[in-house]
Amino acid sequence: MAKPKAPPPTLQLVAVFSRHEQAVQWAMKRIETNWGEIGLKSEIFDHSETNYYAAEMGEGLQKQFAIVSSSALGNGFYDPAKLAVHKLQSNQWELELAENANYPSQRPVNIDPGYLTLTKLVLASAKDRAHRIYLSDGIYAEESLYYLDRRWQSRPWTYPDYQRKDFHTFFEQAREFLKDKITESNRSTP
């Protein structure tokens, strides 16, 4: 019989996008206050591959990624079992900002939690699709990228922006950040 094991070392990845720089900063502060210190941030990318969000968020969207470098696990790694809870929490933050701030957009910010291991990048979604796995409370997980042959690779369902080389460059930096954390953790384990 196969014995259950702990998940591999994992980092929390969060994508935040908006056309309002202050909304992105607000979301980053929420992430840090509630989920842990941000150890790595991407540059700010134009989010122009789709107009899916234009009606509720407007035009000129920009996206930034954050890697949370500390966690409640105490070892700096993320517990992937918390993905559904974090997606629901980020949805509440989005509603809070929309209701309490004075932005011209119906949805001033989008906060998408996920996680990254050495072999995959997983995102959370409230939308069911054939390739998504149900987690709990209406939230699904999607493996969007996988790491093989020393590079990030896409699936047929991978969002167009997650196929970008500049995104992959950041995800490679995040993977190296994870490798460093694993090495550091191994050194401190007796």
N, C-alpha and C positions, 0 to 999 in steps of 0.2 A: 504494500500500500504506500502511495506517495505521502510524504509528510509535508504539511504546510510550512512555508518559510516566510520570513520577513521580506518585505519588498526590497528591491535593489535600492541603493542610494539614489535619492530623488530630490530635485529642487523645484520649488514652486515658481512657475512662470506666470506672469500676468500681462496681458495686452490691454492697453488703455488707448481709446481714440476718441477724438472730438475735433471740432473746429475752434474750440475755445481753450486757449492755453491754460487759463485759470482753472477750468474744469479738470484738465489732465493733472495739474498740480494738486488739486483737491483730492482726486482719486488716489494719487501716489501717497499723499499724507494718510488717507484712510487705510491704505494697504499697510503702510509702515506701522501705524498705531495699532492695528488689529491683528496683523498676520506676522509681523516681524521686520527686522531691518532689511532695507533694500541694499543688496551687495553689489548689484550690477544693473546698469540701465543702458538701453540702446540709445542711439541717436534718434532724432525725431524723423519719421518717415512720412512721405505723402501717402495717403490712403486713397488711391485713385483707380483701383482695378475694377470697381463695381459702383453702380449708383443705387444699390439695394437700400442703403441707409439715408439717401438724400431727402426723402419725404419727411422723415422725423428728426433728422440730425442736420440737414443742410448740406451745402457744398464745401469743398476745401478742407476735408477731414485730414487729420494727421494722427499717426499712431506711434506709440512708444511702448517698449517692453521693459519689464522689471523682473529681476530675479531676487526672490526673498532669500536672504542668506542665513537667517536664524529661524528657529521654529520652536514650538512647544515640545518637540521630541527631545530637546536638550542637546542633541548632537549636531544641530544645524541642518538636518535633512528634513524633507517634507514627507508627511504621511499621505500617500495618494488616496487613502480611504476618505479623506476630508474633502475631496474635490466637489462632491454634490453640495455639501454644506457651504463651501466657499462660493460656489456659483449662486446659490440662493441668497447668501449674504451680499454679494456684489450686485445682484438684481435689486435688493432693497436700497443699497447706496445710490444706485442710479435713480430710483424713484424719489428718494429723499432729496437729491440735488434738483431734480426736475420740479418738485413741488415747492421747495423752499428757496430756490435761487431765481434770480431774474435774468434768465437767458431767453433769447428769441426762439430757440429750438425747443421742440416738444421733448426731445431726448438729448440733453446737452452732453452726455458722456456715455460711452460703452466700456464696460469693464469685463474682460474675459479671462477668468482664471484657468490655469492648466498646470501641467507639470512636465519636467524634462528628466529623462534618465540618460545613461550613456548610449542607449539604443533606440529611444523613441521620444517623440514630443506628442503629448496628449492634451486635447482641449475639452472643455465642458460645453454642453449645449442643452437647451430646453426643447430642442426640436428632434423628433425621432426620424431616423433614416435607416435604411437597410444595413448600413455598415456601423451603426452606433450601438453601443452596449448600454442597457439601462443600469443606472446606479441606484437611485432612490429619489423619492419626492419629485418625480417628473424631470429628473436630470439624467443626461446620457453622457458617455465618454466616447471620444473619437481619437484614434491614433491618426494624427495628421501627417507626421513625418517619421521616417525611420532612418537609422544611421547604418550604412553599409558601404564597404569599399572606401572608407575614409571620407565620406561625405553624407550630408543630409539628402534624402530622396523622398519624392512625393508619392502619394497614392492617387488613384484615379479621382477620388473625392476631395483631395486637398484643395483648400481655398486658393484662388490664384495668387493672392499676396503672399501666402506662406510658401509659394514656389519661387519667390524672388531670391536672387543671389545675395542681395544686401541683407535680407532677413537671415539667410543661411549663414552669412558671415557672423552675424550676431549670435545665432544659435550655436555656432562653432565656439565662439568666445564663452558662451554659457556652459557648453560641454567641458571646455578646459577649466572653467571655474569649478565645476562639479568634480573633475578629476583631482584638482588641487585640494578640495574639501575632503575627498576620500583619502588622499595621501595623508593629510593632516589628522584625520580621524584615526587612521591606522597607526600613526606614530604615537598618539595619545592613549591608545588601547593597550593595556598591559599584556 
